[in-house]
Amino acid sequence: MRRAAEIAAQVFTARDALLRDTPEDLRVAFLLFDSAVETLLVRRTQHDVNEWRFDMWPVMEEYGVPVVSVDLHDFGQRVREQEDKGAAVLLRLSSTQKKDIARDFDTKLRLLVWLGTIPADYIPVLSRLHAYRNELYHREESRPKTLQTVTHLYAWLVADLLERLPPAWVAHSSADPDDLPTRIYERIGIPVPQGEVTSAGRGLQALMATALRDGLRLDGVPALLADYVESRMEDLHQRLTYIGEMFAKPSDEKPLTPMQIIRLLYAEEWPEDLRQAPARGVPVTKAKLDEWCTWHARIREFTDPVGAFHSLAQFETEFEPVERKVIDMVIDIDTFIQRQIDIMRGK
């Protein structure tokens, strides 16, 4: 019951912050939802590693039981091997894999997909949301244009995981405070059931999931994320235009194109003629830049928020390294200009 209380505290403190709907509360809500997801993943994967007895292979091999090394990137392996070799097949995790499961967020997700507990589409989505958490926590970045949208999405995913990852057991310890069940149900916002409270058992997380879904705003997620992608591409082109204007010569008949500027940013040495920067080593082509410019239309076609966010995650993985270089160049230009102004003023 104490574990249920810990989950309830994270989830419903986050829910209350989410409903206050201020940037600072949304930031807190997002961090708490991520903490709840990590708690659920840790508890479930610890149980699954022990339950599946992945470490029995030395003994079982002596009895002729087939032993197969687990490939956590092959999500059909478990079913396929059991169908091919029978129910007696033993699937083996290496000590390195066990360590990775214990300490790596993405490896926990892969194990749960491999076991058929969560959909494979959840890996890139939850992984990207967890990366957002690291930005919020370590660099205090808030992604203000999408913070509300992704926090509601994370709440929806937490509700889904509460149902998909129920506890192996729910016990009421004599060491638990007498009012612990009451506190849990008060957080959820429902009356304490009559009779034996622990009779809710595994259904307690399902009650949390139902309560958490109330008030979530997900209908417009694809459109909001599409607007966000479109605005980021507009910002990129504005920055590229600014850079081109700063490097323009009076004799230039045409400004530098976006791709010419991007090639410059990746050049080891800038050529005398800025238009002749080599394409070698540049991870972006004009076709890719054009694809990013129309990516927002692809996101608008989604009807489900998870699919839309998955598409956003793909876009950001490809786009953000280039965006970072462009932003850094704009900062360098602005810093140089300000320095020249300070020199002219005698500072």
Contacts in CASP RR format, 6 or more apart in sequence:
PFRMAT RR
TARGET T0000
AUTHOR 0000-0000-0000
METHOD contacts of the structure
MODEL  1
MRRAAEIAAQVFTARDALLRDTPEDLRVAFLLFDSAVETLLVRRTQHDVN
EWRFDMWPVMEEYGVPVVSVDLHDFGQRVREQEDKGAAVLLRLSSTQKKD
IARDFDTKLRLLVWLGTIPADYIPVLSRLHAYRNELYHREESRPKTLQTV
THLYAWLVADLLERLPPAWVAHSSADPDDLPTRIYERIGIPVPQGEVTSA
GRGLQALMATALRDGLRLDGVPALLADYVESRMEDLHQRLTYIGEMFAKP
SDEKPLTPMQIIRLLYAEEWPEDLRQAPARGVPVTKAKLDEWCTWHARIR
EFTDPVGAFHSLAQFETEFEPVERKVIDMVIDIDTFIQRQIDIMRGK
1 170 0 8 1.000
1 171 0 8 1.000
1 172 0 8 1.000
1 173 0 8 1.000
1 176 0 8 1.000
1 180 0 8 1.000
1 181 0 8 1.000
1 184 0 8 1.000
1 198 0 8 1.000
2 173 0 8 1.000
2 176 0 8 1.000
2 180 0 8 1.000
3 43 0 8 1.000
3 167 0 8 1.000
3 170 0 8 1.000
4 167 0 8 1.000
4 170 0 8 1.000
4 184 0 8 1.000
4 204 0 8 1.000
4 205 0 8 1.000
5 180 0 8 1.000
5 183 0 8 1.000
5 184 0 8 1.000
6 39 0 8 1.000
7 36 0 8 1.000
7 39 0 8 1.000
7 40 0 8 1.000
7 162 0 8 1.000
7 205 0 8 1.000
7 208 0 8 1.000
8 183 0 8 1.000
8 184 0 8 1.000
8 187 0 8 1.000
8 188 0 8 1.000
8 208 0 8 1.000
9 187 0 8 1.000
10 32 0 8 1.000
10 33 0 8 1.000
10 35 0 8 1.000
10 36 0 8 1.000
10 39 0 8 1.000
11 32 0 8 1.000
11 33 0 8 1.000
11 36 0 8 1.000
11 158 0 8 1.000
11 162 0 8 1.000
11 208 0 8 1.000
11 212 0 8 1.000
12 187 0 8 1.000
12 188 0 8 1.000
12 189 0 8 1.000
12 208 0 8 1.000
12 211 0 8 1.000
12 212 0 8 1.000
13 32 0 8 1.000
13 187 0 8 1.000
14 28 0 8 1.000
14 29 0 8 1.000
14 30 0 8 1.000
14 32 0 8 1.000
14 33 0 8 1.000
14 36 0 8 1.000
14 155 0 8 1.000
14 158 0 8 1.000
15 29 0 8 1.000
15 155 0 8 1.000
15 211 0 8 1.000
15 212 0 8 1.000
17 25 0 8 1.000
17 26 0 8 1.000
17 28 0 8 1.000
17 29 0 8 1.000
17 32 0 8 1.000
18 25 0 8 1.000
18 26 0 8 1.000
18 29 0 8 1.000
18 151 0 8 1.000
18 152 0 8 1.000
18 155 0 8 1.000
19 215 0 8 1.000
21 148 0 8 1.000
23 142 0 8 1.000
23 144 0 8 1.000
23 147 0 8 1.000
26 147 0 8 1.000
26 148 0 8 1.000
26 151 0 8 1.000
27 136 0 8 1.000
27 142 0 8 1.000
27 147 0 8 1.000
29 151 0 8 1.000
29 155 0 8 1.000
30 132 0 8 1.000
30 133 0 8 1.000
30 136 0 8 1.000
30 147 0 8 1.000
30 150 0 8 1.000
30 151 0 8 1.000
30 154 0 8 1.000
31 133 0 8 1.000
31 136 0 8 1.000
31 137 0 8 1.000
33 151 0 8 1.000
33 154 0 8 1.000
33 155 0 8 1.000
33 158 0 8 1.000
34 129 0 8 1.000
34 130 0 8 1.000
34 133 0 8 1.000
34 154 0 8 1.000
36 158 0 8 1.000
37 126 0 8 1.000
37 129 0 8 1.000
37 130 0 8 1.000
37 154 0 8 1.000
37 157 0 8 1.000
37 158 0 8 1.000
37 161 0 8 1.000
38 105 0 8 1.000
38 130 0 8 1.000
40 158 0 8 1.000
40 161 0 8 1.000
40 162 0 8 1.000
40 165 0 8 1.000
41 105 0 8 1.000
41 108 0 8 1.000
41 109 0 8 1.000
41 112 0 8 1.000
41 165 0 8 1.000
42 108 0 8 1.000
43 165 0 8 1.000
43 167 0 8 1.000
44 112 0 8 1.000
44 117 0 8 1.000
44 165 0 8 1.000
45 101 0 8 1.000
45 102 0 8 1.000
45 108 0 8 1.000
45 111 0 8 1.000
45 112 0 8 1.000
46 102 0 8 1.000
47 168 0 8 1.000
48 111 0 8 1.000
48 112 0 8 1.000
48 115 0 8 1.000
48 117 0 8 1.000
49 93 0 8 1.000
49 98 0 8 1.000
49 101 0 8 1.000
49 111 0 8 1.000
51 168 0 8 1.000
52 91 0 8 1.000
52 115 0 8 1.000
53 90 0 8 1.000
54 70 0 8 1.000
54 91 0 8 1.000
54 92 0 8 1.000
54 93 0 8 1.000
54 98 0 8 1.000
55 93 0 8 1.000
56 90 0 8 1.000
57 67 0 8 1.000
57 90 0 8 1.000
57 92 0 8 1.000
60 67 0 8 1.000
60 90 0 8 1.000
61 67 0 8 1.000
65 88 0 8 1.000
65 89 0 8 1.000
65 90 0 8 1.000
66 81 0 8 1.000
66 85 0 8 1.000
66 88 0 8 1.000
66 89 0 8 1.000
66 90 0 8 1.000
67 89 0 8 1.000
67 90 0 8 1.000
67 91 0 8 1.000
67 92 0 8 1.000
68 77 0 8 1.000
68 81 0 8 1.000
68 85 0 8 1.000
68 89 0 8 1.000
68 90 0 8 1.000
68 91 0 8 1.000
68 92 0 8 1.000
69 91 0 8 1.000
69 92 0 8 1.000
69 94 0 8 1.000
70 77 0 8 1.000
70 91 0 8 1.000
70 92 0 8 1.000
70 93 0 8 1.000
70 97 0 8 1.000
70 114 0 8 1.000
71 77 0 8 1.000
72 97 0 8 1.000
72 107 0 8 1.000
72 110 0 8 1.000
72 111 0 8 1.000
72 114 0 8 1.000
73 110 0 8 1.000
74 114 0 8 1.000
75 113 0 8 1.000
75 114 0 8 1.000
75 116 0 8 1.000
75 120 0 8 1.000
76 114 0 8 1.000
77 91 0 8 1.000
77 114 0 8 1.000
78 91 0 8 1.000
78 114 0 8 1.000
78 115 0 8 1.000
78 116 0 8 1.000
81 89 0 8 1.000
81 91 0 8 1.000
82 89 0 8 1.000
93 101 0 8 1.000
97 107 0 8 1.000
100 107 0 8 1.000
101 107 0 8 1.000
101 108 0 8 1.000
101 111 0 8 1.000
105 126 0 8 1.000
105 127 0 8 1.000
105 130 0 8 1.000
106 123 0 8 1.000
106 127 0 8 1.000
109 118 0 8 1.000
109 122 0 8 1.000
109 123 0 8 1.000
109 126 0 8 1.000
109 127 0 8 1.000
110 123 0 8 1.000
112 118 0 8 1.000
112 165 0 8 1.000
113 119 0 8 1.000
113 120 0 8 1.000
113 122 0 8 1.000
113 123 0 8 1.000
117 164 0 8 1.000
117 165 0 8 1.000
118 161 0 8 1.000
118 164 0 8 1.000
118 165 0 8 1.000
121 306 0 8 1.000
121 307 0 8 1.000
121 310 0 8 1.000
122 157 0 8 1.000
122 306 0 8 1.000
124 310 0 8 1.000
124 313 0 8 1.000
124 314 0 8 1.000
125 157 0 8 1.000
125 306 0 8 1.000
125 307 0 8 1.000
125 309 0 8 1.000
125 310 0 8 1.000
125 313 0 8 1.000
126 157 0 8 1.000
127 313 0 8 1.000
128 309 0 8 1.000
128 312 0 8 1.000
128 313 0 8 1.000
128 316 0 8 1.000
128 317 0 8 1.000
129 150 0 8 1.000
129 153 0 8 1.000
129 154 0 8 1.000
129 157 0 8 1.000
129 309 0 8 1.000
132 143 0 8 1.000
132 150 0 8 1.000
135 141 0 8 1.000
135 143 0 8 1.000
136 142 0 8 1.000
143 150 0 8 1.000
145 228 0 8 1.000
145 231 0 8 1.000
146 224 0 8 1.000
146 225 0 8 1.000
146 228 0 8 1.000
149 221 0 8 1.000
149 224 0 8 1.000
149 225 0 8 1.000
149 228 0 8 1.000
150 309 0 8 1.000
152 216 0 8 1.000
152 217 0 8 1.000
152 218 0 8 1.000
152 221 0 8 1.000
153 218 0 8 1.000
153 221 0 8 1.000
153 305 0 8 1.000
153 306 0 8 1.000
153 309 0 8 1.000
155 212 0 8 1.000
155 213 0 8 1.000
155 216 0 8 1.000
156 213 0 8 1.000
156 216 0 8 1.000
156 218 0 8 1.000
156 305 0 8 1.000
157 306 0 8 1.000
158 212 0 8 1.000
159 208 0 8 1.000
159 209 0 8 1.000
159 210 0 8 1.000
159 212 0 8 1.000
159 213 0 8 1.000
160 209 0 8 1.000
162 205 0 8 1.000
162 206 0 8 1.000
162 208 0 8 1.000
162 209 0 8 1.000
162 212 0 8 1.000
163 205 0 8 1.000
163 206 0 8 1.000
163 209 0 8 1.000
165 205 0 8 1.000
166 202 0 8 1.000
166 203 0 8 1.000
166 205 0 8 1.000
166 206 0 8 1.000
167 201 0 8 1.000
167 202 0 8 1.000
167 205 0 8 1.000
170 198 0 8 1.000
170 200 0 8 1.000
170 201 0 8 1.000
170 202 0 8 1.000
170 204 0 8 1.000
171 198 0 8 1.000
172 181 0 8 1.000
172 197 0 8 1.000
172 198 0 8 1.000
177 183 0 8 1.000
181 192 0 8 1.000
181 197 0 8 1.000
181 198 0 8 1.000
182 192 0 8 1.000
184 204 0 8 1.000
185 191 0 8 1.000
185 192 0 8 1.000
185 193 0 8 1.000
186 192 0 8 1.000
188 207 0 8 1.000
188 208 0 8 1.000
188 211 0 8 1.000
189 211 0 8 1.000
190 207 0 8 1.000
190 211 0 8 1.000
193 199 0 8 1.000
193 200 0 8 1.000
200 207 0 8 1.000
218 305 0 8 1.000
220 305 0 8 1.000
221 305 0 8 1.000
221 308 0 8 1.000
221 309 0 8 1.000
222 299 0 8 1.000
222 300 0 8 1.000
222 301 0 8 1.000
222 302 0 8 1.000
222 303 0 8 1.000
222 304 0 8 1.000
222 305 0 8 1.000
222 308 0 8 1.000
223 300 0 8 1.000
225 299 0 8 1.000
225 308 0 8 1.000
225 309 0 8 1.000
225 311 0 8 1.000
225 312 0 8 1.000
226 296 0 8 1.000
226 297 0 8 1.000
226 299 0 8 1.000
226 300 0 8 1.000
226 308 0 8 1.000
227 296 0 8 1.000
228 312 0 8 1.000
229 295 0 8 1.000
229 296 0 8 1.000
229 299 0 8 1.000
229 312 0 8 1.000
229 315 0 8 1.000
230 296 0 8 1.000
232 319 0 8 1.000
232 323 0 8 1.000
233 292 0 8 1.000
233 293 0 8 1.000
233 295 0 8 1.000
233 296 0 8 1.000
236 322 0 8 1.000
236 323 0 8 1.000
236 326 0 8 1.000
237 258 0 8 1.000
239 326 0 8 1.000
239 327 0 8 1.000
239 329 0 8 1.000
239 330 0 8 1.000
240 258 0 8 1.000
240 261 0 8 1.000
240 262 0 8 1.000
240 326 0 8 1.000
241 255 0 8 1.000
242 330 0 8 1.000
242 333 0 8 1.000
243 256 0 8 1.000
243 261 0 8 1.000
243 326 0 8 1.000
243 329 0 8 1.000
243 330 0 8 1.000
243 333 0 8 1.000
244 255 0 8 1.000
244 256 0 8 1.000
244 261 0 8 1.000
245 255 0 8 1.000
246 333 0 8 1.000
247 256 0 8 1.000
247 261 0 8 1.000
247 274 0 8 1.000
248 255 0 8 1.000
248 256 0 8 1.000
256 264 0 8 1.000
256 274 0 8 1.000
256 275 0 8 1.000
258 289 0 8 1.000
259 284 0 8 1.000
259 286 0 8 1.000
259 289 0 8 1.000
260 274 0 8 1.000
260 275 0 8 1.000
260 277 0 8 1.000
261 326 0 8 1.000
262 282 0 8 1.000
262 284 0 8 1.000
262 289 0 8 1.000
262 322 0 8 1.000
262 325 0 8 1.000
262 326 0 8 1.000
263 277 0 8 1.000
263 278 0 8 1.000
263 279 0 8 1.000
263 282 0 8 1.000
264 270 0 8 1.000
264 274 0 8 1.000
264 277 0 8 1.000
265 325 0 8 1.000
265 326 0 8 1.000
265 329 0 8 1.000
266 277 0 8 1.000
266 281 0 8 1.000
266 282 0 8 1.000
266 283 0 8 1.000
266 325 0 8 1.000
267 277 0 8 1.000
267 278 0 8 1.000
270 277 0 8 1.000
271 277 0 8 1.000
271 278 0 8 1.000
283 321 0 8 1.000
283 322 0 8 1.000
284 322 0 8 1.000
288 318 0 8 1.000
292 315 0 8 1.000
292 318 0 8 1.000
292 319 0 8 1.000
295 311 0 8 1.000
295 315 0 8 1.000
298 311 0 8 1.000
299 308 0 8 1.000
299 311 0 8 1.000
299 312 0 8 1.000
299 315 0 8 1.000
302 308 0 8 1.000
302 311 0 8 1.000
END
